[in-house]
Amino acid sequence: MLPQRYYLGIDDFSRARGSDPELSFDGGSAESFGAALLSALRDPALFKTWKAKQADPEAIEDSLGMLDPHAKVLAKPARTGHGGDVEVLTMLPHSILSHRLRLIAGSNWTLRDVRAG
């Protein structure tokens, strides 16, 4: 699979929260959000914690836990306001990226564009 470059928008980093506080992003800056997302893409901890909380963890497809050790995330604050832009370069499919984003930020993000990496 070839890498894809995803361009995301976050309206307010301090409100970018998932529904489960144990899995959710809890910072307030572009830099801390970028670090949290990068960890979610490279490190199995978030996925393992989420999987363990499911009613039947053994029924969860292992492919949902895919990682990209070479993923890159650049999060920049907006010039005005509390939000900003996030650029993600990854070989992970959109479905995996979206799942990790929902865990850490809920629905508080917008996919703006996707391009070949």
Long-range contacts (C-beta under 8 A, 24 or more apart in sequence): 1-91, 1-93, 2-91, 2-116, 2-117, 3-89, 3-90, 3-91, 3-116, 3-117, 4-89, 4-90, 4-91, 4-94, 4-114, 4-115, 4-116, 4-117, 5-87, 5-88, 5-89, 5-114, 5-115, 5-116, 5-117, 6-87, 6-88, 6-89, 6-90, 6-94, 6-97, 6-111, 6-113, 6-114, 7-85, 7-86, 7-87, 7-111, 7-112, 7-113, 7-114, 7-115, 8-85, 8-86, 8-87, 8-88, 8-101, 8-109, 8-110, 8-111, 8-112, 9-83, 9-84, 9-85, 9-86, 9-109, 9-110, 9-112, 10-75, 10-83, 10-84, 10-85, 10-86, 10-105, 10-108, 10-109, 10-110, 11-81, 11-82, 11-83, 11-108, 11-110, 12-81, 12-82, 12-83, 12-108, 13-77, 13-82, 13-83, 13-84, 14-82, 15-82, 15-108, 16-104, 16-105, 16-106, 16-108, 16-109, 17-105, 17-106, 17-108, 18-102, 18-103, 18-104, 18-105, 18-106, 19-106, 20-50, 20-53, 20-103, 22-49, 22-53, 23-49, 23-50, 23-103, 23-104, 24-103, 24-104, 24-105, 24-106, 25-104, 25-105, 28-82, 29-77, 30-75, 30-76, 30-77, 30-84, 30-86, 31-75, 33-75, 33-86, 33-105, 34-73, 34-74, 34-75, 34-86, 35-73, 36-104, 37-73, 37-75, 37-86, 37-88, 37-100, 37-101, 37-104, 38-71, 38-72, 38-73, 40-100, 40-103, 40-104, 41-67, 41-68, 41-71, 41-73, 41-88, 41-90, 41-92, 41-97, 41-100, 42-67, 42-68, 42-69, 42-71, 43-67, 46-100, 46-103, 46-104, 47-100, 50-103, 64-96, 64-99, 66-92, 66-93, 66-96, 67-92, 68-92, 85-112, 89-117, 90-117, 91-117
